[in-house]
Amino acid sequence: MEQAEQIAWLRQNTSLESLSEETLRAIAAVIQEEPFQENRRLLLEDTVPEALYILKTGRLESYRTSKTSLAQAVSLLPGSILNLKELLLNQSVEQTVITLSDGVLWVIPKATFLAIAQQYPEISQIFSRQLATELDQVSAQLVYERERQTALRPYLVPKVKRGIIGTSRYAVRLRQEIRKASQDRQSVLIFGEPGLGKDNVAGLIHFGSSDRHEPMIKINCDTIQASGAELFGRAGGRPGLIEWLGGGTLLLNNVQELTTELQEKLVTLLETGEYTPVERQGEPPPTPRQCQARILMTSEKVLPVLERKGLVGHVIKVPPLRVRKADISAQVEYYLSLTCRARGFPKPEVTPEAIRRLQGYDFPGNLTELESMVERALLQANGATELTEEVFWSVDTKGRRFRVNLLNLYPNLRKFLRSPWYPDRINYGFTLGFFAVVVAVLMLGPQSRDSNFALNLFWAWWWLLILVVFPFLGRIWCAFCPFMIYGELAQKVSLWLYPRKLLPWNRQAAEKWGGWFLFSLFSLILLWEELWNLENTAYLSGCLLLLITAGAVIFSLLFERRFWCRYLCPIGGMNGLFAKLSMTELRAQQGICSATCTTYQCYKGGPQKGEGMETGGCPLYSHPAQLEDNRDCVLCMTCLKACPHRSVEFNLRPPGIELWTTHTPTYPEVCLLFLLFGAVFLHRLPEIEAEFGWDLYLDHFAIHAGVSLLALLVPAAIALLADTLIRLIHTLRHHVFPRPFLELAYGYLPLVLAANLAHYLRLGLTEMGRIIPVTFATFGFGTANLPVAIAHPAVIAFLQAVTLILGFWLSVFLTQKIARQSFWNLLPQHLAMVVIGSLLWKVIVGW
């Protein structure tokens, strides 16, 4: 090629067009033409340049490798100049250049080009002007990027939170749908119930696609302006987020919250890929703009405007957690790992019983609720090596109906229950010493009830009053129980003398066998009471009290807190059973506990926090927010004192409401129920002999023992016979079976309480009023002219009759509430109550 032609080509095709004719002639004079072949490396980054290259024909590609991202390749066309900056600035090559096709290069050796550049300074001047222009462009780009980042930063989604956990068919299908949506740039609608992590599914789609290096922003649709200006921008004004986003991903979260006008604009955007900035009033409509972003949407329902065929590329329905019960175990393990890693806790094991309890719950809050529940359980476990079902609890709306918080109505009551007097000063200032005196008088004083005030207090006062208290205050006796006062005192003294770590509770074994233990112990006590006449033998009654106290002391020395009270005490078992009928309850507001509590001092104990006092935690290891019945609450008010958030409530409620709402029946408890029922017949064996004219040979020990066992079994036998008759009738009529006997048996509970109360009414109303002369007789003083208060037999019989009638109708009502069936379907059970009630009437009232 002639030199003139080379000069003309350089002026027309390269960035050297502004050089003078003389300078271009000097460059053209030293050009060496060098052909090249396809797929050859011409330059290697970070090496010293050897010459200036001008691409005459063919195609090249330049790139620079990166350890953090893919290389950005640039295609070079004829006229491109290589190594100009590097030669003039004496620096290494910045880009690797390879050939994409055969072609020709014009080559000027390094030394020759530098000599020309030194001879003709305008080459450096032109290069400086080019650098200044490029710098302005870079500065403008940096300003734009800075403004872009500022606009997008509040909405950026930096990373995906988690994958889809679980192996159920729902989890597998969801992963497949996410993978499919990640393979293109079509719009996606993700819908499902609250708490399912739909925005996380959108993140999985974006970060699993080829757009993963582009920004992703999330906009909550309930916060978007009515005009949509922040999303679409204003004509002639500030750009909207869609324009700032460019080719990234736009996530519209909870799209069902959009106004009708914005929904129509969204439909236009999905249909045409265009949007129109918000126009200014009085100005012509702006020109629609092209949307480069990919649109993802989440919703709690499918919107009618989005149901048009082809409008949305992918529709993904996220299944609720209640249909993915098989994935709950994996979800719990995942959340445990996250929380333990974040808080530096050792990861505990989760018992199978806890997983089953979680799988039995429907989780209206889905994954969000489960995550919160796992975190609460971990904090409540307080470093335990395993999480049991006791620390997993959830909101139950059924348990919150028809409640009145007495602590709000009566502030002085709250003040008293939080004071040192309740129950500690009462227990250690009075009960501890008084119980010792009672036991001493029983062991050392006169042995008959008419001359021993301790025996009178135990049988005439205590039994009657505690039965009267059950419907009002439940298990409150256990808050002042002398057995456990001595147990706690022994525990404290032994830890002071011999510091050690007490044994933790084996809850699974205790729940399984504890009820049977206390049932067996109560059975033996009843037989002992009947066969050895404990009611009128002082030292044997004292031995009974010492036996129960010994159990409390021994287990307090072995186990932490009140293990004996919760699982093994026979009196505690009876108290817990009758406490279900109480019209009061101690509970906590689950919303406050889950939202604001992080220490769980009511359960675990801890130092003073706010208005929460320092305590050792619940003695029965019960959290007030997870209580479902009164069985495991002794009303000690430890939780009320410890709570800094005023979450604990002392509620007035419909009596026994838990029995048809939140109650969980157990076989040991049902057996104890019928044992207490049979105890009334056991105590009335002499009346049975008199009323029916039978000779039961009660003077013969062996026969007496056999008759006593039969008396204990009478109510259970009648009830089981009635239940068998119910199921036989339903089988013959092909009706749906009623609830199992395990549940229906609790319908007898009011009648059991009424029968025991009617039995002790006679003892109480004839001997309670003799306490003054009996006390004098105990210490050998005369009893003449001392006041005595005794109810008339007719009054006693009337009260007994009213008690039994009331107990019968309450049992009928409770049975209907538990069974939720018609009266006639449960007629055999009601007739069984009539039979048992008639027998009780005969042997107690005697009319």
Order of alpha helices (4+ residues) and beta strands (2+ residues): alpha-alpha-beta-beta-beta-beta-beta-beta-alpha-beta-beta-alpha-alpha-alpha-beta-alpha-beta-alpha-alpha-beta-alpha-beta-beta-beta-beta-alpha-beta-alpha-alpha-beta-beta-alpha-alpha-alpha-alpha-alpha-alpha-alpha-alpha-alpha-beta-alpha-alpha-alpha-beta-alpha-alpha-alpha-alpha-alpha-alpha-alpha-alpha
